[in-house]
Amino acid sequence: MLWRPDITLYNGIGAIMTYNDDRRLVLNNNGMILWLLPARLESICNDMTLDGGQNVTCKWKFGSWTYNGLQLNLTHSDSQLGMSNYFPSRDLYVVDVASDLNVVRYPCCPEPYPDVTYKILLRRNMFRQPNQ
């Protein structure tokens, strides 16, 4: 049996991804296990903010669905988010991506609840004609 984290896009749309496919687990000769999980993430930018021009900032918030910060050491990297598999939109393109590790404590519970929030700066394509 292998424990697998349940990291979820909190502000995603559609069904929550389930993690029940062991075929994507790769065991290396050093004992390290790599879990390759394909995912298609979709969200609505409910907290979308316009900067007065053509830029839009959208946030993606990831965290564990069932584990708190004492059970799961959620971390993030300061390096750039990989965009090699990104499918660009005709209307918007990605300008910048930044991430923050947040820890929330609720009045009901003593344990911390971490999340990683990605802030994605998008720019509208000013040269796109309507109905293109």
C-alpha positions as CSV (number, residue, x, y, z in Angstrom):
1,M,0.0,0.0,0.0
2,L,1.3,3.4,-0.9
3,W,0.1,6.7,0.7
4,R,-0.8,9.3,-1.9
5,P,-1.6,12.9,-1.2
6,D,-4.9,14.4,-2.2
7,I,-3.9,17.8,-3.5
8,T,-6.9,19.5,-5.0
9,L,-7.5,22.7,-6.9
10,Y,-9.9,24.3,-4.4
11,N,-11.3,26.8,-6.8
12,G,-11.6,24.4,-9.7
13,I,-14.7,23.7,-11.7
14,G,-16.1,20.3,-12.6
15,A,-15.5,17.0,-10.7
16,I,-12.8,16.7,-8.1
17,M,-10.0,14.5,-9.4
18,T,-9.7,11.1,-7.9
19,Y,-6.4,9.3,-7.3
20,N,-7.0,5.6,-7.9
21,D,-4.7,4.6,-10.7
22,D,-1.5,2.9,-9.6
23,R,-0.3,2.4,-13.2
24,R,1.5,5.8,-13.2
25,L,3.8,5.0,-10.2
26,V,7.5,4.6,-11.2
27,L,9.8,2.9,-8.7
28,N,13.5,4.0,-9.2
29,N,16.5,1.8,-8.1
30,N,17.2,4.3,-5.3
31,G,13.8,3.6,-3.7
32,M,12.3,6.9,-4.8
33,I,8.8,6.7,-6.2
34,L,7.6,9.1,-8.9
35,W,3.9,9.5,-9.3
36,L,3.0,10.8,-12.8
37,L,-0.5,12.1,-12.6
38,P,-1.9,13.6,-15.7
39,A,-4.4,16.4,-15.0
40,R,-6.5,18.9,-16.8
41,L,-7.2,21.8,-14.5
42,E,-10.0,24.2,-15.1
43,S,-11.1,27.1,-12.9
44,I,-13.1,30.3,-13.0
45,C,-11.5,33.4,-11.9
46,N,-14.1,34.5,-9.4
47,D,-11.5,36.7,-7.7
48,M,-10.3,38.1,-10.9
49,T,-8.9,41.7,-10.6
50,L,-8.4,44.0,-13.5
51,D,-5.5,46.5,-13.3
52,G,-7.2,49.2,-15.4
53,G,-5.6,48.0,-18.6
54,Q,-5.5,44.7,-20.4
55,N,-4.0,42.6,-17.6
56,V,-5.9,40.1,-15.5
57,T,-4.7,38.4,-12.4
58,C,-6.2,35.0,-11.6
59,K,-5.5,32.8,-8.5
60,W,-5.3,29.0,-8.3
61,K,-5.4,27.6,-4.7
62,F,-4.1,24.1,-4.1
63,G,-4.3,22.2,-0.9
64,S,-5.1,18.8,0.7
65,W,-8.7,17.8,0.8
66,T,-8.4,15.7,3.9
67,Y,-5.0,16.3,5.6
68,N,-3.9,19.1,7.8
69,G,-0.4,20.7,8.1
70,L,0.7,18.3,10.8
71,Q,0.0,15.3,8.5
72,L,1.2,16.7,5.2
73,N,4.3,18.9,4.7
74,L,3.0,21.1,1.8
75,T,5.8,23.2,0.2
76,H,6.2,25.2,-2.9
77,S,9.1,26.2,-5.1
78,D,10.2,29.7,-6.0
79,S,11.1,28.5,-9.5
80,Q,9.0,29.2,-12.5
81,L,5.9,27.1,-13.2
82,G,6.5,24.7,-16.1
83,M,4.5,25.9,-19.1
84,S,5.6,23.3,-21.7
85,N,2.2,21.6,-21.7
86,Y,0.2,24.9,-21.5
87,F,-2.4,25.3,-24.3
88,P,-2.6,29.0,-25.0
89,S,-5.8,30.9,-25.4
90,R,-6.5,33.1,-28.4
91,D,-7.9,35.7,-26.0
92,L,-5.3,35.7,-23.2
93,Y,-1.6,34.9,-22.8
94,V,0.4,34.2,-19.6
95,V,2.7,37.1,-18.6
96,D,3.9,35.9,-15.2
97,V,3.3,33.2,-12.5
98,A,4.1,33.6,-8.8
99,S,3.3,31.4,-5.9
100,D,2.8,31.8,-2.1
101,L,2.6,29.2,0.7
102,N,-0.2,30.2,3.0
103,V,-1.1,28.6,6.4
104,V,-4.6,29.1,7.8
105,R,-5.7,28.3,11.4
106,Y,-9.4,28.1,12.0
107,P,-11.0,28.9,15.4
108,C,-12.4,25.3,15.6
109,C,-9.1,23.5,15.1
110,P,-5.6,23.8,16.5
111,E,-3.8,22.3,13.5
112,P,-2.5,24.4,10.6
113,Y,-4.1,24.1,7.1
114,P,-1.6,25.0,4.4
115,D,-2.3,25.8,0.7
116,V,-0.2,27.0,-2.2
117,T,-1.7,29.8,-4.2
118,Y,-0.5,30.5,-7.7
119,K,-1.1,34.1,-9.0
120,I,-1.3,34.1,-12.8
121,L,-0.9,37.4,-14.6
122,L,-2.7,37.2,-18.0
123,R,-2.8,39.8,-20.7
124,R,-5.6,40.2,-23.1
125,N,-4.8,39.8,-26.8
126,M,-5.4,43.3,-28.1
127,F,-4.9,42.2,-31.7
128,R,-7.6,39.6,-31.8
129,Q,-10.7,40.5,-33.8
130,P,-14.2,39.5,-32.5
131,N,-15.4,36.2,-33.9
132,Q,-11.9,35.1,-34.9
